[in-house]
Amino acid sequence: MFAAIKTTSRDIWQLVNWLTHTSTACLHEAHLALEATANLLATISLVVIHAESGAPDTCPACHSYRVVAVFEPDVDRDPPYVSLCELCGWIN
C-alpha cells in the first residue's frame, strides 16, 4: 500500500510541477491537479488515522470488515480514537 501512495505522490507532484511551470495549461488541467492532490491528502489521512487509532482489521463481535476509527476528543485516551463497527454497532 505504501508503494502505491509513494508512486501516486510522485505522479501528482510531477503533474502539479508541470502545471506550475507551463504556459499552455487550461482550467480543466488545474482542476485535475487540485482534485488529485485533495484525493492524495485524504488517502494519506486515512492511513495515518488507521495507524494511530489501533483499530482492529475486523470486528471482534461479528467479524465484519466495516470497522472505522472515530475521532473523539472528549475521550480520556491518547490518541483519542474509538473503534466502531458499522455493521453491528460494536464500540471499543
N, CA, C and O atoms as CSV, one atom per row, in Angstrom:
chain,resi,resn,atom,element,x,y,z
A,1,MET,N,N,0.819,-1.188,0.000
A,1,MET,CA,C,0.000,0.000,0.000
A,1,MET,C,C,0.868,1.259,0.000
A,1,MET,O,O,0.572,2.219,-0.712
A,2,PHE,N,N,1.934,1.256,0.794
A,2,PHE,CA,C,2.782,2.444,0.871
A,2,PHE,C,C,3.493,2.710,-0.457
A,2,PHE,O,O,3.750,3.864,-0.802
A,3,ALA,N,N,3.808,1.656,-1.196
A,3,ALA,CA,C,4.437,1.833,-2.506
A,3,ALA,C,C,3.472,2.524,-3.464
A,3,ALA,O,O,3.882,3.366,-4.263
A,4,ALA,N,N,2.200,2.173,-3.385
A,4,ALA,CA,C,1.199,2.807,-4.242
A,4,ALA,C,C,1.041,4.286,-3.895
A,4,ALA,O,O,0.910,5.125,-4.787
A,5,ILE,N,N,1.052,4.600,-2.621
A,5,ILE,CA,C,0.945,6.008,-2.200
A,5,ILE,C,C,2.178,6.780,-2.645
A,5,ILE,O,O,2.064,7.922,-3.090
A,6,LYS,N,N,3.351,6.174,-2.532
A,6,LYS,CA,C,4.581,6.835,-2.957
A,6,LYS,C,C,4.572,7.095,-4.460
A,6,LYS,O,O,4.939,8.185,-4.899
A,7,THR,N,N,4.159,6.113,-5.250
A,7,THR,CA,C,4.089,6.269,-6.699
A,7,THR,C,C,3.073,7.333,-7.088
A,7,THR,O,O,3.339,8.177,-7.943
A,8,THR,N,N,1.912,7.285,-6.454
A,8,THR,CA,C,0.869,8.274,-6.732
A,8,THR,C,C,1.338,9.671,-6.351
A,8,THR,O,O,1.093,10.630,-7.082
A,9,SER,N,N,2.007,9.790,-5.219
A,9,SER,CA,C,2.533,11.089,-4.793
A,9,SER,C,C,3.497,11.659,-5.822
A,9,SER,O,O,3.435,12.841,-6.158
A,10,ARG,N,N,4.379,10.815,-6.314
A,10,ARG,CA,C,5.356,11.257,-7.306
A,10,ARG,C,C,4.651,11.719,-8.588
A,10,ARG,O,O,5.001,12.753,-9.157
A,11,ASP,N,N,3.665,10.954,-9.033
A,11,ASP,CA,C,2.936,11.309,-10.246
A,11,ASP,C,C,2.183,12.632,-10.086
A,11,ASP,O,O,2.192,13.467,-10.991
A,12,ILE,N,N,1.544,12.817,-8.956
A,12,ILE,CA,C,0.805,14.056,-8.711
A,12,ILE,C,C,1.770,15.232,-8.587
A,12,ILE,O,O,1.474,16.330,-9.057
A,13,TRP,N,N,2.931,15.007,-7.952
A,13,TRP,CA,C,3.934,16.064,-7.849
A,13,TRP,C,C,4.389,16.493,-9.247
A,13,TRP,O,O,4.538,17.687,-9.510
A,14,GLN,N,N,4.606,15.540,-10.132
A,14,GLN,CA,C,5.019,15.875,-11.493
A,14,GLN,C,C,3.926,16.650,-12.230
A,14,GLN,O,O,4.224,17.593,-12.963
A,15,LEU,N,N,2.678,16.263,-12.041
A,15,LEU,CA,C,1.564,16.978,-12.668
A,15,LEU,C,C,1.490,18.420,-12.170
A,15,LEU,O,O,1.382,19.352,-12.967
A,16,VAL,N,N,1.548,18.600,-10.861
A,16,VAL,CA,C,1.456,19.944,-10.280
A,16,VAL,C,C,2.683,20.783,-10.671
A,16,VAL,O,O,2.554,21.979,-10.933
A,17,ASN,N,N,3.843,20.175,-10.711
A,17,ASN,CA,C,5.050,20.880,-11.122
A,17,ASN,C,C,4.929,21.331,-12.583
A,17,ASN,O,O,5.270,22.467,-12.913
A,18,TRP,N,N,4.451,20.451,-13.442
A,18,TRP,CA,C,4.243,20.824,-14.845
A,18,TRP,C,C,3.241,21.974,-14.941
A,18,TRP,O,O,3.466,22.941,-15.669
A,19,LEU,N,N,2.137,21.863,-14.203
A,19,LEU,CA,C,1.101,22.893,-14.242
A,19,LEU,C,C,1.647,24.250,-13.783
A,19,LEU,O,O,1.296,25.290,-14.341
A,20,THR,N,N,2.495,24.226,-12.780
A,20,THR,CA,C,3.064,25.462,-12.241
A,20,THR,C,C,3.971,26.158,-13.254
A,20,THR,O,O,4.019,27.387,-13.301
A,21,HIS,N,N,4.685,25.384,-14.059
A,21,HIS,CA,C,5.702,25.960,-14.922
A,21,HIS,C,C,5.325,26.056,-16.399
A,21,HIS,O,O,6.128,26.521,-17.207
A,22,THR,N,N,4.140,25.631,-16.758
A,22,THR,CA,C,3.755,25.699,-18.166
A,22,THR,C,C,2.904,26.937,-18.438
A,22,THR,O,O,2.258,27.477,-17.540
A,23,SER,N,N,2.918,27.361,-19.665
A,23,SER,CA,C,2.064,28.490,-20.057
A,23,SER,C,C,0.907,28.021,-20.922
A,23,SER,O,O,0.105,28.833,-21.383
A,24,THR,N,N,0.817,26.716,-21.145
A,24,THR,CA,C,-0.229,26.187,-22.018
A,24,THR,C,C,-1.326,25.440,-21.271
A,24,THR,O,O,-2.204,24.849,-21.898
A,25,ALA,N,N,-1.288,25.457,-19.954
A,25,ALA,CA,C,-2.288,24.725,-19.163
A,25,ALA,C,C,-3.644,25.421,-19.244
A,25,ALA,O,O,-3.726,26.642,-19.376
A,26,CYS,N,N,-4.687,24.630,-19.164
A,26,CYS,CA,C,-6.040,25.191,-19.159
A,26,CYS,C,C,-6.693,24.937,-17.796
A,26,CYS,O,O,-6.125,24.258,-16.941
A,27,LEU,N,N,-7.865,25.480,-17.614
A,27,LEU,CA,C,-8.581,25.378,-16.347
A,27,LEU,C,C,-8.880,23.928,-15.969
A,27,LEU,O,O,-8.827,23.573,-14.792
A,28,HIS,N,N,-9.190,23.101,-16.945
A,28,HIS,CA,C,-9.504,21.691,-16.661
A,28,HIS,C,C,-8.299,20.960,-16.062
A,28,HIS,O,O,-8.453,20.116,-15.179
A,29,GLU,N,N,-7.116,21.287,-16.543
A,29,GLU,CA,C,-5.909,20.664,-16.001
A,29,GLU,C,C,-5.631,21.142,-14.583
A,29,GLU,O,O,-5.123,20.380,-13.760
A,30,ALA,N,N,-5.956,22.383,-14.295
A,30,ALA,CA,C,-5.808,22.895,-12.928
A,30,ALA,C,C,-6.775,22.185,-11.988
A,30,ALA,O,O,-6.408,21.835,-10.866
A,31,HIS,N,N,-8.010,21.971,-12.442
A,31,HIS,CA,C,-8.988,21.231,-11.627
A,31,HIS,C,C,-8.526,19.794,-11.402
A,31,HIS,O,O,-8.673,19.257,-10.305
A,32,LEU,N,N,-7.972,19.177,-12.432
A,32,LEU,CA,C,-7.467,17.818,-12.300
A,32,LEU,C,C,-6.364,17.745,-11.249
A,32,LEU,O,O,-6.366,16.851,-10.403
A,33,ALA,N,N,-5.428,18.680,-11.302
A,33,ALA,CA,C,-4.333,18.699,-10.325
A,33,ALA,C,C,-4.858,18.929,-8.912
A,33,ALA,O,O,-4.394,18.298,-7.962
A,34,LEU,N,N,-5.820,19.826,-8.774
A,34,LEU,CA,C,-6.397,20.109,-7.456
A,34,LEU,C,C,-7.109,18.886,-6.885
A,34,LEU,O,O,-6.910,18.538,-5.721
A,35,GLU,N,N,-7.930,18.238,-7.692
A,35,GLU,CA,C,-8.654,17.056,-7.224
A,35,GLU,C,C,-7.711,15.898,-6.914
A,35,GLU,O,O,-7.918,15.171,-5.942
A,36,ALA,N,N,-6.683,15.723,-7.729
A,36,ALA,CA,C,-5.714,14.653,-7.479
A,36,ALA,C,C,-4.980,14.891,-6.159
A,36,ALA,O,O,-4.761,13.957,-5.388
A,37,THR,N,N,-4.603,16.140,-5.904
A,37,THR,CA,C,-3.917,16.481,-4.654
A,37,THR,C,C,-4.833,16.272,-3.455
A,37,THR,O,O,-4.410,15.726,-2.436
A,38,ALA,N,N,-6.084,16.705,-3.573
A,38,ALA,CA,C,-7.043,16.521,-2.474
A,38,ALA,C,C,-7.270,15.043,-2.185
A,38,ALA,O,O,-7.346,14.638,-1.025
A,39,ASN,N,N,-7.378,14.245,-3.228
A,39,ASN,CA,C,-7.578,12.806,-3.057
A,39,ASN,C,C,-6.373,12.165,-2.385
A,39,ASN,O,O,-6.535,11.314,-1.510
A,40,LEU,N,N,-5.177,12.558,-2.779
A,40,LEU,CA,C,-3.961,12.018,-2.158
A,40,LEU,C,C,-3.893,12.372,-0.676
A,40,LEU,O,O,-3.569,11.519,0.151
A,41,LEU,N,N,-4.195,13.627,-0.335
A,41,LEU,CA,C,-4.172,14.035,1.071
A,41,LEU,C,C,-5.218,13.288,1.891
A,41,LEU,O,O,-4.961,12.936,3.043
A,42,ALA,N,N,-6.385,13.043,1.320
A,42,ALA,CA,C,-7.420,12.275,2.023
A,42,ALA,C,C,-6.961,10.836,2.255
A,42,ALA,O,O,-7.199,10.272,3.323
A,43,THR,N,N,-6.310,10.249,1.266
A,43,THR,CA,C,-5.812,8.881,1.397
A,43,THR,C,C,-4.738,8.787,2.477
A,43,THR,O,O,-4.757,7.873,3.302
A,44,ILE,N,N,-3.810,9.728,2.468
A,44,ILE,CA,C,-2.759,9.737,3.487
A,44,ILE,C,C,-3.370,9.931,4.876
A,44,ILE,O,O,-2.922,9.311,5.840
A,45,SER,N,N,-4.383,10.782,4.983
A,45,SER,CA,C,-5.065,10.992,6.269
A,45,SER,C,C,-5.686,9.703,6.773
A,45,SER,O,O,-5.586,9.398,7.961
A,46,LEU,N,N,-6.332,8.934,5.888
A,46,LEU,CA,C,-6.929,7.667,6.297
A,46,LEU,C,C,-5.873,6.677,6.787
A,46,LEU,O,O,-6.094,5.962,7.764
A,47,VAL,N,N,-4.740,6.638,6.115
A,47,VAL,CA,C,-3.665,5.735,6.532
A,47,VAL,C,C,-3.146,6.126,7.916
A,47,VAL,O,O,-2.933,5.261,8.766
A,48,VAL,N,N,-2.944,7.415,8.144
A,48,VAL,CA,C,-2.451,7.890,9.440
A,48,VAL,C,C,-3.475,7.612,10.539
A,48,VAL,O,O,-3.113,7.141,11.617
A,49,ILE,N,N,-4.744,7.898,10.275
A,49,ILE,CA,C,-5.789,7.653,11.276
A,49,ILE,C,C,-5.853,6.168,11.619
A,49,ILE,O,O,-5.975,5.812,12.791
A,50,HIS,N,N,-5.772,5.303,10.620
A,50,HIS,CA,C,-5.818,3.864,10.888
A,50,HIS,C,C,-4.617,3.432,11.728
A,50,HIS,O,O,-4.756,2.631,12.653
A,51,ALA,N,N,-3.454,3.959,11.407
A,51,ALA,CA,C,-2.249,3.591,12.156
A,51,ALA,C,C,-2.293,4.104,13.592
A,51,ALA,O,O,-1.934,3.379,14.520
A,52,GLU,N,N,-2.732,5.348,13.780
A,52,GLU,CA,C,-2.770,5.934,15.126
A,52,GLU,C,C,-3.870,5.338,15.994
A,52,GLU,O,O,-3.706,5.214,17.208
A,53,SER,N,N,-4.974,4.973,15.388
A,53,SER,CA,C,-6.129,4.530,16.181
A,53,SER,C,C,-5.946,3.144,16.770
A,53,SER,O,O,-6.500,2.842,17.827
A,54,GLY,N,N,-5.183,2.306,16.106
A,54,GLY,CA,C,-5.029,0.937,16.572
A,54,GLY,C,C,-6.295,0.125,16.402
A,54,GLY,O,O,-6.481,-0.877,17.093
A,55,ALA,N,N,-7.175,0.536,15.492
A,55,ALA,CA,C,-8.436,-0.174,15.264
A,55,ALA,C,C,-8.157,-1.567,14.710
A,55,ALA,O,O,-7.251,-1.740,13.895
A,56,PRO,N,N,-8.927,-2.555,15.143
A,56,PRO,CA,C,-8.732,-3.906,14.597
A,56,PRO,C,C,-9.172,-3.955,13.137
A,56,PRO,O,O,-9.991,-3.145,12.702
A,57,ASP,N,N,-8.626,-4.907,12.383
A,57,ASP,CA,C,-8.996,-5.032,10.975
A,57,ASP,C,C,-10.405,-5.576,10.808
A,57,ASP,O,O,-11.095,-5.234,9.847
A,58,THR,N,N,-10.836,-6.419,11.737
A,58,THR,CA,C,-12.200,-6.952,11.712
A,58,THR,C,C,-12.844,-6.766,13.076
A,58,THR,O,O,-12.157,-6.645,14.091
A,59,CYS,N,N,-14.152,-6.746,13.087
A,59,CYS,CA,C,-14.903,-6.594,14.334
A,59,CYS,C,C,-14.787,-7.875,15.157
A,59,CYS,O,O,-15.026,-8.963,14.633
A,60,PRO,N,N,-14.425,-7.765,16.436
A,60,PRO,CA,C,-14.329,-8.969,17.263
A,60,PRO,C,C,-15.686,-9.604,17.536
A,60,PRO,O,O,-15.746,-10.786,17.876
A,61,ALA,N,N,-16.771,-8.858,17.399
A,61,ALA,CA,C,-18.103,-9.389,17.679
A,61,ALA,C,C,-18.714,-10.114,16.480
A,61,ALA,O,O,-19.224,-11.226,16.616
A,62,CYS,N,N,-18.661,-9.472,15.290
A,62,CYS,CA,C,-19.344,-10.053,14.123
A,62,CYS,C,C,-18.402,-10.376,12.972
A,62,CYS,O,O,-18.845,-10.888,11.944
A,63,HIS,N,N,-17.117,-10.090,13.121
A,63,HIS,CA,C,-16.068,-10.358,12.124
A,63,HIS,C,C,-16.246,-9.563,10.829
A,63,HIS,O,O,-15.739,-9.960,9.780
A,64,SER,N,N,-16.956,-8.455,10.902
A,64,SER,CA,C,-17.138,-7.585,9.739
A,64,SER,C,C,-15.875,-6.756,9.511
A,64,SER,O,O,-15.129,-6.469,10.447
A,65,TYR,N,N,-15.651,-6.381,8.267
A,65,TYR,CA,C,-14.529,-5.510,7.927
A,65,TYR,C,C,-14.913,-4.032,8.003
A,65,TYR,O,O,-14.094,-3.164,7.697
A,66,ARG,N,N,-16.132,-3.744,8.402
A,66,ARG,CA,C,-16.636,-2.369,8.433
A,66,ARG,C,C,-16.322,-1.681,9.768
A,66,ARG,O,O,-17.190,-1.035,10.356
A,67,VAL,N,N,-15.095,-1.820,10.235
A,67,VAL,CA,C,-14.639,-1.166,11.463
A,67,VAL,C,C,-13.988,0.158,11.073
A,67,VAL,O,O,-13.081,0.200,10.242
A,68,VAL,N,N,-14.465,1.231,11.683
A,68,VAL,CA,C,-13.921,2.559,11.410
A,68,VAL,C,C,-13.375,3.156,12.698
A,68,VAL,O,O,-13.800,2.800,13.797
A,69,ALA,N,N,-12.430,4.065,12.542
A,69,ALA,CA,C,-11.878,4.796,13.679
A,69,ALA,C,C,-12.553,6.154,13.721
A,69,ALA,O,O,-12.549,6.886,12.731
A,70,VAL,N,N,-13.133,6.492,14.864
A,70,VAL,CA,C,-13.837,7.762,15.035
A,70,VAL,C,C,-13.048,8.619,16.017
A,70,VAL,O,O,-12.709,8.170,17.112
A,71,PHE,N,N,-12.762,9.847,15.621
A,71,PHE,CA,C,-12.026,10.772,16.483
A,71,PHE,C,C,-12.971,11.327,17.534
A,71,PHE,O,O,-13.974,11.955,17.193
A,72,GLU,N,N,-12.667,11.106,18.807
A,72,GLU,CA,C,-13.476,11.580,19.931
A,72,GLU,C,C,-12.579,12.359,20.884
A,72,GLU,O,O,-11.966,11.758,21.766
A,73,PRO,N,N,-12.485,13.680,20.735
A,73,PRO,CA,C,-11.553,14.455,21.562
A,73,PRO,C,C,-11.881,14.447,23.051
A,73,PRO,O,O,-11.011,14.754,23.866
A,74,ASP,N,N,-13.122,14.101,23.430
A,74,ASP,CA,C,-13.514,14.109,24.839
A,74,ASP,C,C,-13.160,12.811,25.564
A,74,ASP,O,O,-13.326,12.730,26.781
A,75,VAL,N,N,-12.681,11.804,24.852
A,75,VAL,CA,C,-12.311,10.524,25.453
A,75,VAL,C,C,-10.937,10.671,26.106
A,75,VAL,O,O,-10.044,11.318,25.561
A,76,ASP,N,N,-10.784,10.060,27.283
A,76,ASP,CA,C,-9.513,10.134,28.000
A,76,ASP,C,C,-8.539,9.081,27.486
A,76,ASP,O,O,-8.158,8.165,28.215
A,77,ARG,N,N,-8.139,9.220,26.215
A,77,ARG,CA,C,-7.164,8.334,25.594
A,77,ARG,C,C,-6.198,9.175,24.782
A,77,ARG,O,O,-6.489,10.313,24.413
A,78,ASP,N,N,-5.054,8.594,24.516
A,78,ASP,CA,C,-4.119,9.243,23.614
A,78,ASP,C,C,-3.577,8.192,22.667
A,78,ASP,O,O,-2.858,7.301,23.119
A,79,PRO,N,N,-3.871,8.243,21.418
A,79,PRO,CA,C,-4.691,9.216,20.697
A,79,PRO,C,C,-6.179,8.964,20.931
A,79,PRO,O,O,-6.573,7.833,21.214
A,80,PRO,N,N,-7.004,9.991,20.819
A,80,PRO,CA,C,-8.429,9.901,21.172
A,80,PRO,C,C,-9.315,9.329,20.061
A,80,PRO,O,O,-10.162,10.038,19.517
A,81,TYR,N,N,-9.122,8.053,19.725
A,81,TYR,CA,C,-9.943,7.391,18.712
A,81,TYR,C,C,-10.754,6.280,19.349
A,81,TYR,O,O,-10.304,5.630,20.292
A,82,VAL,N,N,-11.951,6.068,18.830
A,82,VAL,CA,C,-12.820,4.986,19.256
A,82,VAL,C,C,-13.083,4.118,18.035
A,82,VAL,O,O,-13.385,4.636,16.959
A,83,SER,N,N,-12.971,2.803,18.189
A,83,SER,CA,C,-13.266,1.879,17.096
A,83,SER,C,C,-14.752,1.571,17.117
A,83,SER,O,O,-15.336,1.325,18.173
A,84,LEU,N,N,-15.359,1.588,15.927
A,84,LEU,CA,C,-16.807,1.379,15.798
A,84,LEU,C,C,-17.079,0.459,14.623
A,84,LEU,O,O,-16.569,0.682,13.525
A,85,CYS,N,N,-17.879,-0.570,14.845
A,85,CYS,CA,C,-18.299,-1.455,13.765
A,85,CYS,C,C,-19.599,-0.896,13.170
A,85,CYS,O,O,-20.606,-0.763,13.866
A,86,GLU,N,N,-19.559,-0.578,11.891
A,86,GLU,CA,C,-20.740,-0.013,11.229
A,86,GLU,C,C,-21.825,-1.059,11.000
A,86,GLU,O,O,-22.964,-0.700,10.704
A,87,LEU,N,N,-21.501,-2.342,11.129
A,87,LEU,CA,C,-22.483,-3.382,10.892
A,87,LEU,C,C,-23.264,-3.728,12.167
A,87,LEU,O,O,-24.495,-3.710,12.160
A,88,CYS,N,N,-22.563,-4.039,13.248
A,88,CYS,CA,C,-23.257,-4.488,14.456
A,88,CYS,C,C,-23.293,-3.463,15.573
A,88,CYS,O,O,-24.017,-3.646,16.552
A,89,GLY,N,N,-22.514,-2.371,15.447
A,89,GLY,CA,C,-22.526,-1.334,16.468
A,89,GLY,C,C,-21.519,-1.518,17.581
A,89,GLY,O,O,-21.536,-0.763,18.553
A,90,TRP,N,N,-20.627,-2.514,17.465
A,90,TRP,CA,C,-19.596,-2.744,18.492
A,90,TRP,C,C,-18.744,-1.483,18.640
A,90,TRP,O,O,-18.372,-0.853,17.650
A,91,ILE,N,N,-18.440,-1.124,19.890
A,91,ILE,CA,C,-17.603,0.041,20.174
A,91,ILE,C,C,-16.501,-0.375,21.123
A,91,ILE,O,O,-16.729,-1.110,22.084
A,92,ASN,N,N,-15.287,0.114,20.836
A,92,ASN,CA,C,-14.148,-0.162,21.703
A,92,ASN,C,C,-13.740,1.137,22.351
A,92,ASN,O,O,-12.791,1.164,23.135
